[in-house]
Amino acid sequence: MQVATRLQRANFRRLYADIFWFGVLSGSTLTFLAVYVARLGGSSVQVGLITAIPGLVNLLFSMPFGAWLQGKPLLPVTVSSLLLHRLGYLAFVFLPWLFPPRIEIWAIILITLLMHIPGTLQAIAFNALFAEVVAPEWRAEVVGKRFAIQSFSLSAASLLCGQLLDRIVFPLNYQLIFLIGALSALFSTHAVARLVVESGASARLGARTVTVKLWLKEVLPKIALGKQNCSSRTPGVLSAFVGLRREWRFDLLRTSFGPFMGAYLAFYTVQYVPIPLFPLVQVNLLHMSDGQISFATALFHTSLLFGSLGVSRLAQRKGHRWMLVNSGAWIFLFPLLYALARSATLIYLNNAFGGVIWAGLFNATMNRLMERVPEDDRPAHMALHNLVLNLGMLGGSLFGSALAEWLGLRPAMFIAAALRLAGAYLLWKYG
């Protein structure tokens, strides 16, 4: 049996600290931001924009960021982009003092957009950094423990924040929750900054020179001028199409992978249709308190944690396609029960059982994808999947918001449930 080195164990502890504090961030700011916008009187379109922004920014920036990262020291890039991304959470604390509610909603949307530009870079860089820091033989253990730690800290933070929100006057209660999230984000960033990369002294040296200037002076100008993967003589717009064609192999759509990605695109899209509507139903139709919303969130993530313990064995016995189709078929219950609910009780029941369903779906989605992706051409296939994922996130969120504006929240939820069933059918047929 292999024994981790002292440095490896130290890095593992830092990664566990990182995900613990990220769980607190998720259970505070990330859980309640959309709820706060709903309590300010935000429309379904405004809440939908908050949900759709990550997909839009990833579509625009993931390819140039991925190209720019080639050969760059991962640790300083990861930490500087994390810091820039997470400073936005601190800005949320001061907004109620600066703007009236209607303007504050748009300020939140704008800050969210700006945050996700460096956020896209840090997501790409952190995944690469994780692969450098955690050897393959330890990854399953570290990922599993990180998932358990995140589930625990998210659930605990959500329950605590719900109690604080119910006991402190509005909007000071939300300002406190956003402050908790901002501090947690900084603690998480500090844990990542303390990682040590064994394979190169340059990475350790770069960690001492982390600076915002790295991002402002090198990344943004190159994106603006379109200098990734192209000749300096190529105009910026043209270079974007050159990179698009090179990185996203659309010829793969003419293979058997094409219908598979079509099913995934449809499924991701219908998956996101009701997501921006959930907080609006909780606040505007069910009149749930923040404590009730936090309890429902904790129920879901606790169920997700325990469900994940059993789905791996079931997937090994039944197969990842079976798991994907069956778990995908049951997620229609979420919008359906939200449409039928007249109190928080049905939401609690939904979240208690729903976590198990989503545990199976999370497990099966990526594992089934890996079964369909050839090992000798994995980057091109994964880039196409990334495009499909972000298109689904963007399109589904905006469509769901428009649907609610047109028909109302409950009819939109019934339609979302039907669309999720249709998406599950496509997974059965082409997945």
N, C-alpha and C positions, 0 to 999 in steps of 0.2 A: 504494500500500500504506500502510495506517495505521500510525503509530508511536505507541506508548504514551507517555504523559507521564511525567515523573519521579515524580510521586506515584503513578500507576498501577503503575509498575514496583516502587516501594517496597512497595506493598500486595501485589503478586503475590509478592514475596520473603517477606513475612510470612505469606501464605497457604501458601506452600511449606514454610516452617519449621513452621507449625502442623501440617500433615499429616505431615511427617517425624516429629515427636515423637509424634503420635497413632499413627503406625505402630509406633513403639517401644512405646508403651502397649499396642497390640493384640498385638504379638509377645511381650510379657511377661505382664502381669497378665491381659489378656482371653483369651489363649491358654491359660493354665495355671490359671485360677481353678477351673473345673469339674474339671480333673484333680486339683487339690489337694483339693477336696471329696471326690472319689472315693477318694483315698489316705487321707483321714481316716475312710473307712468310710461315706460318704454313700450313701443309697439313691437309686434312680432317681427317686423322687418329689422328693427334696430337690434333686437336680441339675435335674430338670424345672422346679422352682419358679424357679430362677435363670434358666432360659431363658424362662419364661413371664412373669416380672415386667415386662419392658419392654412387652409387649402389654397387660397389665392396666393399668399406669399410664398408657399412652398413651390407652387407652379412657376412663379416668376424667378425665384432665386436659388432653388436647390441645385440646378445644373451649373450655373456659373460659380456658386460657392464650392461645389464638389470639384470643379476643375481648378479653382484657385488654391484649394487645400493641398493639391499634389505637391509633395516635397516640403511642406510647411511643418514647423514644430507643433505637434498636436496640443500639448499641454497649454502653452501660452495662448494659442488661438481659442481653445475651449474655454479657458477661464475668462479671457477678456470679453468674448461674446456672451458668456453666461452673465457676467456682471452688467453688460449693457442691456441685455434682455430683462434681467430681474430688477433693475433700477426702476422700471416702469411700474412694478407693484408698489413701490414707495410713493410714486406720484398719485396713485389712487387715494392715499390717505388725505391729501390736502384738497382734493377737488370740491368737496362740499363747502369749503370756506371760500372758494374762488368763483364758483359759477352757480347760477340758478339751475334747478333740476333739468330743464329741457336742454340747456347748453351742456350741462355736465354729462348727459348721456352721450352726446356726440364727442365730447372730450375723451370719454372712456373708449369709444370706438376708435378714435384717432390714436390714442396711446397704445391700444391693443395692436393696431396695424403697425406702428413704428417698432413696438417691442418684438414682433415676430420676424422682423428682418434679421437682426442678430440672433434671434431665437432659432431660425432655420439653420444658420451657420453652426450654432452650438450643438444642435441635434445631430448634424452630420459629423462634426468633429468629435463629440463625446462618444458616439458609437465606435469610431475608429480608435479613439483613446482607450475605450474599454477593452477592445480586442488586444491592444498593446499591453495593458496592465494585467489582464487576467488571462493566464495560459488556458489553452483549450480544455485541458483535463479538469480545470476548476470552474469552468464557466457555468455548467448546469447547476452546481451547488451555489455559486455566488448569485446567479440570477434567481434561483428559487428562494434563497434567503432574503434577497432584496425585495422580491414580490411580497413575501410574508410581512416584512418590516413595514413596507409601504402601506399594506392593507391595515395593519394595526394602527400606525400613526395617523393615517387618514381618518379611520373610523373614530379614534379617540379625539382627534382635533375637531372633527365635525360635531361630535356630541358636546364638547366643551364650548365651541363657538355658538352653537345653537342656544345654549343656556345663557351665554353672555348677551346674545342678540335679544333674547326675550326680557332681560333684566335691565338693560341700559337704553336710554332714550335714543330715538332715531334723530339724526344720522350718526351720532357719536358711536353708537354700537357698531355700525359698519366700518367706521374709521378705525376703531380698535381692532376689528377682525382683519382689515387690510394691513394694519401695522404688524399684527402677528404674522401674516403671510409674508410681508416684506422682510422682516427679520429672519424668518425661517429660510427664505430664499437666499439671503446673504450667508447664513450658517451653512447651507448646502453648498454654496459656491466656495466657501472657505475649505470645506472638506475636499472638494475636487482639486483645489489649488495645492493641497498638501500631498497629492499623489506623486509618486516617483516612477518614472519610466526606466526600466532596467536597461533597455537595449541601446540607448544612446545618450551620451553626455550632453549633446546639444539640446535634447528635450529638457534635461534638468537645468541647463544654463538658461534656456528660454523662459523657464518658470520664474526667474528672478527679474525678467524684463517685461512682464505683463503690463500692457498699457493700452489705453483707449486709442492712442495714436496709431497702433498697429492696425486696428480695424478701420479707422477713419482715413488714414493715409494710403493704405494699400488695397483694401477690399472695395470700398465704395467707388473710387475713381475707375477701377478696372471694370466693374460692372457697368457703370455709366457709359464707358467708352466701348464696351463690348470687346475686350481684349482677350477673353478666354478662348484657348484652343483655335486661334486664328491668326492670320498674318496681320501685322500692324497696318497694312494697307487696306484691309477689308473694313468697310464701313460698319458702325456699331450694329445697326439693324440687320444687315446682311449676315454679320458674324453670329448673331443670335440664331438665325435659321440654319447656318452651317453647324453650330453646336447642337441645335435641336435634332438635326438629321443624324449627326454622328452619335449622340448619346441615346436618343430614343429611336430604336430600330423598329420603324413602323412596318417593315417587311415581315416581321414576326406575326403580324395580324393575319397574314395569308396562310399561316400554318395552323395546326390544331390548337396552338396557344391563343389564337385570335378569339374564337368563340368562348374559350375559358376566361379570357380577360373581359370579354363582353359581359359575361355573367357576373364577374366580380364588379365591374363598373356599375351595372344595374343594382347589384346587391348593396354596394357601398352607398349609392345614391339614395335608395329607399331606406337604408339604415339611418341616414342623417335627416330625412324629411321631418320626423317629429322631434328631434333633439332640441332645437331652439324653442319648441312650444311647451316642453315639460315645465320649465319654471313659470311660464305664463299661466298654465292651468293650475299649478300649485298656488300661485298668488291670487290670480284674478277670479278663478272659478271655485276652487276648493277653499280659499281663504286660510290656507295652512300657515301656522306660525313658523318662525325660524327654527324653533326647537323641534317642531314636527318634521320640518324639511331635513334638519340635521339627523334626526333619528332614522328617517327613511334612507338617507345616504349611508349611514353607518350600517344599517341592515343589509343594504346591497353589497357593500364591500366585505362585510363579514361573510355573507353567503358566497361571494366570489372567491374568497380565500379558501373556505372549506370545500367548495365545489372543485377548485383547482386540484385539490389533493386526490380526487378520485377520477377526474376525466382522463388523465394520462393513461391509466391502466385500461379504462374503457376504450379509449382510442386505439391502443395497441391491440386489443382483442377484436374490435369491430372494424377498425380502419379509419383513417383520417377523413376519407370521403363520406363515410357513413356519419361520422361525428359532425362534419360540416353541414350536411344536408339536414340532419335531424335538429341540431341546435339552431340552425338558421331558420328552420320552419317555425320554431316556437317564439321567435322574438316579436312576432306580430302581436303577442299578448300585451306587450308594454303599451303601445298607443291605444289598443282596444280597451284595456282596463282604465287607462286615464280618461278615455272618452265616456266610460260608464260610471266612473267614480262620482260619488256625491259627498264623500268625506275622506279623511286621511286613511281610514282603515284599509280600504282596498289598495291604496298605494303601498302601505306597509306589506300587505300580502304579496303584492306584485314584486317588490324589491327583495323580499325574503326568498322567494323561489327564483326570481329573475337572475340573481347572482350566479346560481348554478348553471343556468342556460348560457349566460355570457362566458362563464369559465370554459364551457365546451366550445363555444364559438371562437374565443381568443386562441385556444389551443389548436383548433382545427384549421383556422384560416391560413396561418403561416405554414403549418406543417403540410397541408394539402398543396399549397403553392410550391413548397420545396420539392414535393413529389413530381410536380409538372415542369419544373425548371431543370434543364440539362446542366450538369456540372461544368461542362466545357464552355458554356455561354451564359453563365449566371448573371454577370453585371448587366448585360443588355436586357435580359428578361426582367430583372429586378427594377431596372430604371423604368421600364414600361409599366410595371405594377405600381411603382410610386406615382407615376402620372395618373393612372386609373384611380388610385386611392384619393389623391388630392382633387381630381375632377369630381369624384363622387361626393366628397366632403363639401366642396364649394356648391355644386349643383343641387344637392339634396337639401342643404341648409337654406339656400335662397328660395327654392321651390316650396319648401314647407312654410316658410315665412309668408310668401305670397299667397299660398293656399289659405292660411289662417286669416289674412287680411281680407280675402275675397269671400270666404264662406263662414268664418268664425272658428273658434278653437275646437269645439267638439266635433263638428263635421270634418274638419281637417284631420283630427285624430283617427276617425273612422276610415278615412281615405288612406291615411298613412299605414294603418293596420292591413288594409287590402293590398297596398303596394308592397308591403313587406312579404306577404304571402306570395305575390307574383315573383318577387326577387328570389324567394326560396325555391320556387318552381324552376327558375332558370339555373340555380345552383344544382338542382337535381338533374336537370337535362344536360347541362354543359360542364358542370364542375367535376 
